[in-house]
Amino acid sequence: MADAGLIAGIVGAVVGALGATASAVALVYAHMANDKAKRSITIAGESRDLAVEANDLSRQSNTIATGAREIAQDANDISRRSEARETERHDVRWDYGWLSKQQGIYALTKRGSDVAHHVKATVKLGSREMTQEVDAVAEDGARIQFRFGPHALEPDKTFGEVTPSGMVVRKLNIVSVRVDWTTELGTPKNDGTSVPA
């Protein structure tokens, strides 16, 4: 029986040694698993940070793309308007003349079937100048009048000239007209003349 106790002791020692070895191996594996878990947590944190940064970059990219799309749309709109202005038919002409020389009323008469928008008309008679602005002149035959008064055509002393022989010669008064306007699509137009009054 003593042998049985010895065998049981040896078996117990072997089993204990195997248990200790298994515990040591389990401890090593647990330590390795713990290290891998820590690295996995670090990698997961870095991945999360990269994902946040990627989302921010994606939002910025979407904002830039939206801005670029709006700019492209604006450029297309400008191009279409420019092309339309270049091919726009516009029937507006201006006649100039005195409605009444005695009363000094000069007029610009719009001719044509289209509307003149943002009209700015200036008439200069001698040293006097008058300007009128009108939002739109639509009707064929519509007039813009300038009232210089009954003495408008009297010789302007500022236009006198002394000849070498000493004679004072009066120059004719000159009427200068300038009309600026835009078409329906915003194309700028102008017209004008300078003629003896």
C-alpha positions in Angstrom: 0.0 0.0 0.0 2.9 2.1 0.5 3.5 1.8 -3.2 0.0 2.9 -3.9 0.5 6.0 -1.8 3.8 6.6 -3.6 2.2 6.1 -7.0 -0.7 8.4 -5.9 1.9 10.9 -4.7 3.8 10.7 -8.0 0.6 10.9 -10.0 -0.5 13.9 -7.8 2.9 15.5 -8.4 2.7 14.9 -12.1 -0.9 16.1 -12.3 0.1 19.1 -10.2 3.1 19.8 -12.4 0.9 19.5 -15.5 -1.7 21.7 -13.8 1.0 24.3 -13.0 2.4 24.0 -16.5 -1.1 24.4 -18.0 -1.7 27.4 -15.7 1.6 28.9 -16.8 0.7 28.4 -20.4 -2.8 29.7 -19.8 -1.2 32.7 -18.1 1.1 33.3 -21.1 -1.8 33.0 -23.5 -4.0 35.3 -21.3 -1.1 37.8 -21.3 -0.8 37.6 -25.1 -4.6 37.9 -25.5 -4.5 40.9 -23.2 -1.8 42.5 -25.4 -3.7 41.8 -28.5 -6.9 43.2 -27.0 -5.0 46.4 -26.1 -3.7 46.7 -29.6 -7.2 46.0 -31.0 -8.6 48.8 -28.8 -5.8 51.2 -30.0 -6.5 50.2 -33.7 -10.2 50.6 -33.1 -9.6 54.1 -31.6 -7.4 55.1 -34.6 -9.9 53.7 -37.0 -12.7 55.7 -35.3 -10.5 58.9 -35.5 -9.8 58.2 -39.2 -13.5 57.6 -39.8 -14.4 60.9 -38.2 -11.7 62.7 -40.3 -13.0 60.9 -43.4 -16.5 62.1 -42.7 -15.3 65.6 -42.2 -13.4 65.5 -45.5 -16.5 64.0 -47.2 -18.7 66.9 -45.9 -16.1 69.4 -47.1 -15.9 67.7 -50.4 -19.7 67.8 -50.7 -19.8 71.5 -49.8 -17.1 72.2 -52.5 -19.0 70.1 -55.1 -22.2 72.0 -54.3 -20.4 75.3 -54.7 -18.8 74.2 -57.9 -22.2 73.0 -59.3 -23.7 76.4 -58.4 -20.8 78.3 -60.1 -21.1 76.1 -63.2 -24.9 76.8 -63.3 -24.2 80.5 -62.9 -21.7 80.3 -65.7 -24.2 78.5 -67.9 -26.9 81.1 -67.2 -24.5 83.9 -68.0 -23.4 82.2 -71.2 -27.1 81.7 -72.2 -28.0 85.3 -71.5 -24.9 86.5 -73.4 -25.8 84.4 -76.4 -29.4 85.6 -76.2 -28.2 89.2 -76.1 -25.9 88.7 -79.1 -28.8 87.4 -81.2 -31.5 89.6 -79.7 -33.7 91.5 -82.2 -34.2 95.0 -81.1 -36.2 97.6 -83.0 -35.5 101.0 -81.4 -34.4 104.2 -83.2 -34.5 107.9 -82.1 -35.6 111.0 -84.1 -34.3 114.3 -82.8 -35.7 117.8 -83.4 -37.5 120.9 -82.3 -41.1 120.6 -81.3 -41.2 124.4 -80.9 -38.2 126.7 -81.7 -40.2 129.7 -80.3 -40.7 128.0 -77.0 -37.3 126.3 -77.0 -38.7 122.8 -76.7 -36.5 120.0 -78.1 -37.6 116.4 -78.3 -36.4 112.9 -78.8 -38.9 110.6 -80.4 -38.7 106.9 -80.0 -39.3 104.9 -83.1 -39.7 101.1 -83.4 -41.7 98.3 -81.9 -39.5 97.3 -79.0 -39.2 98.8 -75.5 -36.2 101.0 -74.6 -35.3 100.3 -70.9 -33.4 102.5 -68.5 -33.2 105.4 -70.9 -30.8 108.3 -70.1 -31.1 111.1 -72.6 -28.9 114.2 -72.6 -29.3 117.3 -74.8 -26.7 120.0 -74.9 -27.6 123.3 -76.5 -24.7 125.7 -76.5 -23.4 125.8 -73.0 -26.7 124.5 -71.5 -27.2 120.8 -70.8 -30.3 118.9 -69.7 -30.5 115.2 -68.8 -33.6 113.0 -68.3 -33.9 109.4 -67.2 -36.9 107.2 -67.9 -37.4 103.6 -66.8 -38.9 102.5 -70.0 -40.1 104.1 -73.3 -42.5 101.6 -75.0 -44.7 103.2 -77.6 -43.6 104.1 -81.1 -43.8 107.9 -81.2 -43.3 108.4 -77.5 -41.3 111.6 -76.7 -38.8 112.8 -74.2 -39.0 116.6 -74.1 -36.3 119.2 -73.1 -37.6 122.7 -72.3 -34.8 125.2 -72.9 -37.1 128.2 -72.9 -38.1 130.9 -75.4 -34.6 132.4 -75.6 -32.8 129.1 -76.2 -31.8 129.9 -79.8 -30.4 133.4 -79.2 -26.8 133.5 -80.1 -24.6 132.4 -77.3 -22.0 135.0 -76.4 -19.6 132.3 -75.3 -19.4 131.2 -78.9 -18.2 134.5 -80.3 -14.9 134.7 -82.1 -12.8 137.7 -83.1 -11.3 137.4 -86.6 -7.8 138.8 -87.5 -9.6 141.8 -89.0 -11.3 142.5 -85.7 -14.8 141.4 -86.6 -16.8 139.5 -84.1 -18.3 136.4 -85.7 -21.0 134.5 -83.8 -20.9 130.8 -84.2 -24.1 128.8 -84.6 -25.4 127.1 -81.5 -24.9 123.3 -81.7 -27.4 120.8 -80.4 -25.7 117.6 -79.1 -27.8 114.6 -78.2 -26.8 111.4 -76.5 -29.2 108.6 -75.6 -28.2 105.4 -73.7 -30.7 102.6 -73.0 -30.8 98.8 -72.6 -32.8 96.2 -74.5 -35.3 93.7 -72.9 -32.4 91.4 -72.2 -30.1 94.1 -70.8 -27.9 94.7 -73.8 -26.6 98.3 -73.7 -27.4 100.6 -76.7 -26.6 104.2 -77.5 -27.3 106.8 -80.1 -26.5 110.4 -80.6 -25.8 113.4 -82.9 -24.4 116.9 -83.0 -26.0 119.3 -85.4 -26.5 123.1 -85.8 -29.5 124.3 -83.8 
